[in-house]
Amino acid sequence: MFRLSPLLRHRAAFALLPVVALVATGCDAVKKLPFVGTKATPAPPVVRASVAPPPPPQIDYAKVRPNELGKIPVVMYHDIGGIPPKREDGLHRSVAAFEQDLKLLYDAGFRPVNMGDVLAGKIDVPAGKSPVVITFDDARESQFRLTETATEQRIDPQCGLGVLQAFHKKHKDWGLKATFFALPKGPKTADAFKQVGKGDEKLQYLVANGFEIGNHSLNHRDMSRMTPAQIQAEIGGAHNSLMTAAPEAKIAVVALPMGKFPKDKANLKYLTAGTADGKSYAYEGAMLAAYRPVDSPFNKAFDPLRMERIAPYDKDPNGLRNWIVKLSASSGGRFVSDGDAQTVSYPQGEQAQVNTARIEKAGLRTNPYVPFGGTSGAKPIVGAGDDSPAKADTPKPIVPAQ
């Protein structure tokens, strides 16, 4: 029988030790062994195709001349129709005068948006047109009146809402937009819009049909000397009541009664954020009463905590009709839309006015453009009756009209 030498027997036993160990310890030992073999090929890095930014609005810039850094009129109404006061106080407007106001705005190229749209930077009007905000204070019956039969409730055509709907029917591009700064039903106030038992229904109708509800306080009291607790009770109390009446409402702004702001600047913060009865409110802006248009929300001059409005006076220099004339002038500085709600267009050279932070917050893009479409900023001026073609490289001198 063949026998191994002692040296060989020792080497063989030593070689078998790992195998014996594996058998003795089972699968756990296998799991602990390092992996030996071909390494897995790492997955290639994900390469995402670059997405080109959307092109700027395709409009005739020399004709449209968009300026989305310009001014926006916010018009303040109270009573519509009924018996006018002996002395015009700017709070009352006859039906005929209100209709004429709308026609003047329409013919001058204005189109309505809600106040919340302005604060959010969602200003969607056609190219070449300008936004206007129609507001109503106090939730008076003359703004929204219902007449009732055995089978239906019909909006009175002689109330403010009825006039707006009739105007929209004649002018389809005049949208059904307006902001109603409502006094809700409270311990000392009647139902919103003053028809008993119909306040909640009216508020819900407005929200469902594209209009906006704003806060006008609980009791319509002067807030100039109120404490923080009193301010929050007025604004927060109204907010709670309005949201109970119309849960789908998105309240973005408060209009201070009489336009009276807290004299203590430390209390200004409670106009847009606070609590009442354990519930919080958070708004984007606060409104005064009169007498000027607001700046564009894309302009650094825009102050959401001190936004003014225009009263519908006929002859006052700061009345609506005079402001329509001033804003319609070539130097009026009004907001003119580029027709693209996702783009903020303005003439090159106005960059210092741009509120970049607010534009980025709204998720919009900017579009500074050359005002006249030429690479140098202007095309040569050719006098009337001069039929010779202008040379691209040598602008002609200004030629007087023949």
C-alpha positions in Angstrom: 0.0 0.0 0.0 1.3 3.4 -1.0 2.0 5.6 2.0 2.6 9.4 2.0 5.7 10.6 3.6 5.2 12.6 6.9 6.0 15.9 5.1 3.4 15.2 2.4 0.8 14.1 4.9 1.3 17.4 6.8 0.9 19.5 3.7 -2.3 17.7 2.6 -4.0 18.1 5.9 -3.2 21.8 5.9 -4.6 22.2 2.4 -7.9 20.6 3.5 -8.5 22.9 6.5 -10.6 25.6 4.5 -12.9 22.9 3.1 -13.4 21.4 6.5 -14.2 24.8 7.9 -16.8 25.5 5.3 -18.5 22.2 5.9 -18.5 22.7 9.6 -19.9 26.3 9.7 -22.4 26.0 6.9 -23.7 28.9 4.6 -22.9 31.7 7.0 -19.2 31.3 6.2 -19.9 31.5 2.5 -21.8 34.8 3.0 -18.8 36.2 4.8 -16.3 35.4 2.1 -15.3 38.3 -0.2 -16.6 38.1 -3.8 -13.9 37.1 -6.2 -14.5 37.4 -9.9 -15.4 39.9 -12.6 -16.6 43.3 -11.3 -20.0 44.4 -12.5 -19.8 47.2 -15.2 -21.2 50.4 -13.6 -24.2 51.9 -15.3 -23.4 54.8 -17.6 -24.3 58.2 -16.1 -27.8 59.5 -17.1 -27.4 62.3 -19.7 -30.5 64.5 -19.8 -31.3 66.3 -23.0 -31.1 70.1 -22.4 -34.5 71.7 -22.8 -34.4 75.0 -24.7 -36.3 77.8 -23.0 -39.6 78.7 -24.6 -39.3 81.4 -27.3 -40.4 84.9 -26.4 -44.0 85.9 -27.5 -44.3 86.1 -31.3 -45.8 89.6 -31.6 -44.9 92.7 -33.5 -43.0 94.5 -30.7 -42.8 97.8 -32.6 -46.6 97.8 -32.7 -47.6 96.2 -29.4 -44.8 97.8 -27.3 -45.4 95.7 -24.3 -44.5 97.1 -20.9 -45.3 94.8 -18.1 -43.5 97.0 -15.6 -46.2 99.7 -16.0 -49.1 100.9 -13.9 -52.5 99.1 -13.3 -55.7 101.0 -12.3 -57.7 99.5 -9.5 -61.2 101.1 -9.4 -63.2 101.3 -6.2 -67.0 101.1 -6.3 -69.6 101.1 -3.6 -73.3 101.7 -4.5 -74.6 101.1 -8.1 -77.9 102.5 -9.1 -80.7 103.6 -6.8 -81.3 107.1 -5.7 -78.1 109.2 -6.0 -77.0 111.4 -3.1 -77.5 115.1 -3.4 -73.7 115.6 -3.4 -71.6 113.2 -5.4 -69.2 111.6 -3.0 -67.6 109.0 -5.2 -69.3 106.1 -3.4 -72.4 106.1 -5.6 -72.6 105.4 -9.3 -75.7 105.3 -11.4 -76.3 102.3 -13.6 -75.7 104.5 -16.7 -72.5 106.0 -15.3 -71.2 102.5 -14.4 -71.9 101.2 -17.9 -70.1 104.2 -19.3 -67.1 103.6 -17.1 -66.9 100.0 -18.4 -67.2 101.2 -22.0 -64.5 103.9 -21.5 -62.1 101.3 -20.0 -62.9 98.8 -22.8 -62.4 101.2 -25.6 -59.1 102.4 -24.1 -57.8 98.8 -24.2 -58.3 97.7 -20.6 -59.4 94.2 -19.7 -60.4 93.0 -16.1 -58.4 90.8 -13.8 -58.9 90.0 -10.1 -56.7 91.6 -7.4 -55.4 88.2 -6.4 -54.2 87.7 -10.0 -52.1 90.9 -9.8 -50.6 89.8 -6.5 -49.8 86.4 -7.8 -48.3 87.8 -11.0 -50.9 85.9 -13.1 -52.0 88.7 -15.4 -53.6 87.1 -18.4 -54.9 89.7 -20.9 -54.4 89.8 -24.7 -51.3 91.3 -26.3 -51.5 95.1 -26.5 -54.2 95.2 -23.8 -53.9 96.4 -20.2 -55.2 95.0 -17.0 -57.8 96.8 -14.8 -59.2 95.6 -11.4 -62.8 96.4 -10.6 -63.5 96.3 -6.9 -66.6 96.7 -4.7 -66.5 97.5 -1.0 -68.9 96.6 1.8 -71.0 93.9 0.1 -73.9 96.3 -0.4 -77.2 95.1 -1.9 -76.8 97.3 -4.9 -73.8 95.3 -6.0 -75.5 91.9 -6.0 -79.3 91.8 -5.8 -81.5 88.8 -6.4 -85.1 88.9 -7.6 -87.1 85.7 -6.9 -90.0 84.0 -8.6 -91.7 80.7 -7.7 -89.1 78.7 -9.7 -85.8 80.7 -9.8 -83.6 83.5 -8.4 -82.4 85.9 -11.1 -79.7 88.5 -10.8 -81.1 92.0 -11.0 -79.8 93.6 -14.2 -79.7 96.9 -12.4 -77.2 95.8 -9.8 -73.4 96.0 -10.2 -73.0 92.3 -11.0 -76.0 92.4 -13.4 -74.3 95.3 -15.3 -71.0 93.4 -15.5 -72.7 90.3 -16.8 -74.7 92.3 -19.5 -71.5 94.0 -20.5 -69.7 90.7 -20.9 -72.5 89.4 -23.0 -71.9 92.3 -25.5 -68.1 92.2 -25.2 -67.0 88.6 -24.8 -63.4 89.6 -24.4 -64.3 91.5 -21.2 -64.0 88.7 -18.7 -66.2 88.1 -15.7 -63.7 89.3 -13.2 -64.0 91.6 -10.1 -63.0 91.7 -6.5 -65.7 92.0 -3.8 -64.3 93.3 -0.5 -67.1 91.8 1.7 -68.4 92.6 5.1 -69.6 89.2 6.3 -72.5 88.5 8.5 -71.5 89.2 12.1 -72.9 90.2 15.5 -73.4 93.8 14.3 -73.7 93.3 10.5 -76.4 91.9 8.2 -75.9 89.2 5.6 -73.3 89.9 2.9 -75.1 91.9 0.2 -77.9 92.6 2.7 -80.7 90.2 1.5 -81.6 88.2 4.6 -80.6 84.5 4.4 -78.9 84.9 1.0 -75.4 86.1 1.9 -73.7 82.7 1.9 -75.3 81.7 -1.4 -74.2 84.9 -3.1 -70.6 84.6 -1.9 -70.5 81.0 -3.2 -72.0 82.1 -6.5 -69.2 84.7 -7.0 -66.4 82.3 -6.2 -67.9 79.6 -8.5 -68.2 82.1 -11.4 -64.6 83.4 -11.4 -65.0 86.5 -9.2 -62.9 87.1 -6.1 -63.8 87.6 -2.5 -61.6 90.0 -0.5 -61.6 90.8 3.2 -63.0 94.2 4.4 -62.9 93.5 8.2 -65.6 92.3 10.5 -67.2 95.5 11.7 -65.9 98.2 9.3 -64.0 100.0 12.1 -61.0 102.4 11.8 -57.9 100.4 12.5 -55.5 103.2 12.8 -55.2 103.0 16.6 -56.1 99.4 17.2 -54.0 97.0 19.2 -52.6 93.8 17.6 -55.4 91.8 19.2 -58.1 94.1 17.9 -56.7 94.1 14.4 -56.5 90.3 14.3 -60.0 90.1 15.7 -61.3 92.4 12.9 -59.4 90.8 10.0 -59.3 87.2 11.3 -62.9 87.3 12.4 -64.0 88.3 9.0 -61.8 85.7 7.4 -63.3 82.9 9.5 -66.8 84.0 8.7 -66.2 84.4 4.9 -64.4 81.0 4.7 -67.3 79.4 6.5 -69.8 80.9 4.1 -67.7 80.2 1.0 -65.2 77.4 1.7 -63.8 77.4 -1.9 -62.8 81.1 -1.7 -59.1 82.0 -2.0 -58.8 85.3 -0.1 -55.5 87.1 -1.0 -56.0 90.7 0.0 -57.7 92.9 2.6 -59.1 96.4 2.0 -58.9 98.6 5.1 -62.1 100.4 6.1 -61.8 104.1 5.1 -58.3 103.3 4.0 -57.0 103.8 7.5 -53.8 101.9 8.2 -52.4 101.3 11.7 -50.3 104.2 12.8 -47.9 101.9 14.7 -45.8 100.4 12.0 -45.1 97.4 14.2 -48.8 96.5 13.7 -48.7 96.5 9.9 -47.7 92.8 9.9 -51.1 91.9 11.3 -52.9 93.1 8.2 -51.7 90.1 6.2 -51.0 87.5 8.9 -52.5 86.6 12.2 -54.9 84.5 14.2 -58.5 84.8 15.5 -60.4 82.2 17.5 -57.6 79.7 17.0 -57.6 80.0 13.2 -54.9 81.7 11.1 -55.1 83.9 8.0 -52.3 84.8 5.6 -52.7 87.3 2.8 -50.6 88.8 0.0 -51.5 92.4 0.2 -53.5 95.3 1.7 -55.4 98.1 0.0 -55.9 101.8 0.7 -58.8 103.8 -0.7 -57.5 106.2 -3.4 -56.1 108.0 -5.5 -53.5 106.5 -8.0 -53.0 103.3 -10.0 -50.8 100.6 -8.5 -47.4 99.7 -9.9 -46.9 96.4 -11.7 -46.1 93.5 -9.3 -43.0 93.0 -11.5 -41.7 96.5 -10.7 -39.5 97.2 -7.7 -41.8 100.2 -6.9 -44.7 97.8 -6.2 -45.7 97.8 -2.5 -48.2 95.1 -1.8 -48.9 96.5 1.7 -50.0 99.9 0.5 -51.9 99.5 -2.8 -54.0 102.5 -3.8 -57.3 102.6 -5.8 -59.1 105.1 -8.0 -62.5 106.5 -7.3 -65.0 106.8 -10.2 -65.2 110.6 -10.1 -66.0 112.3 -13.5 -64.1 115.5 -13.1 -61.7 115.1 -10.3 -58.0 115.1 -11.5 -57.6 111.8 -9.6 -60.9 110.3 -10.8 -61.3 107.4 -13.1 -62.0 109.2 -16.3 -59.0 111.5 -16.0 -56.8 108.5 -15.2 -58.0 106.7 -18.3 -56.9 109.7 -20.4 -53.5 110.0 -18.6 -52.7 106.3 -18.8 -53.7 106.2 -22.5 -51.2 108.9 -23.4 -48.0 107.8 -25.0 -46.1 108.7 -21.9 -48.7 107.3 -19.5 -46.6 104.4 -18.4 -49.5 101.9 -18.2 -49.0 98.1 -18.1 -49.2 96.7 -21.6 -49.4 92.9 -22.0 -47.3 90.8 -24.4 -50.2 88.3 -24.5 -48.1 85.6 -22.7 -48.9 85.2 -19.0 -45.7 83.2 -18.5 -43.4 86.0 -19.7 -42.7 89.5 -18.4 -41.8 91.7 -21.3 -40.4 95.2 -21.0 -38.2 97.5 -23.1 -34.4 97.1 -22.8 -33.0 99.8 -20.6 -35.7 99.3 -17.9 -33.8 96.5 -16.1 -33.2 98.6 -13.0 -37.0 98.5 -12.3 -37.3 94.7 -12.5 -38.3 92.9 -9.3 -36.4 89.7 -10.1 -37.3 88.0 -6.8 -41.1 88.4 -7.3 -40.8 87.2 -11.0 -38.9 84.1 -9.9 -41.4 83.4 -7.1 -44.2 83.5 -9.6 -42.3 81.0 -11.9 -42.1 83.5 -14.8 -39.4 84.4 -17.3 -38.3 87.8 -18.4 -38.1 89.2 -21.9 -36.3 92.5 -22.3 -36.7 93.5 -25.9 -35.5 96.2 -28.3 -38.4 98.6 -28.5 -38.4 99.1 -32.2 -37.2 95.7 -33.3 -33.9 96.9 -34.8 -30.6 95.7 -33.4 -29.5 99.2 -32.5 -32.8 99.9 -30.7 -34.4 102.0 -33.5 -35.1 102.0 -37.2 -34.3 105.1 -39.3 -37.1 107.7 -39.4 -38.4 108.5 -42.9 -40.5 111.5 -43.5 -44.0 111.4 -45.1 -43.8 111.4 -48.9 -40.3 110.1 -49.0 -40.6 106.9 -51.0 -36.8 106.1 -51.3 -35.9 102.9 -49.4 -33.9 103.4 -46.1 -30.5 101.9 -46.0 -29.9 99.4 -43.3 -26.4 100.6 -42.5 -26.8 104.4 -42.9 -29.9 105.8 -41.1 -31.4 108.7 -42.9 -31.8 112.1 -41.2 -35.3 113.1 -40.0 -37.2 114.6 -42.9 -40.0 117.1 -42.1 -43.5 116.2 -43.3 -44.2 117.5 -46.8 
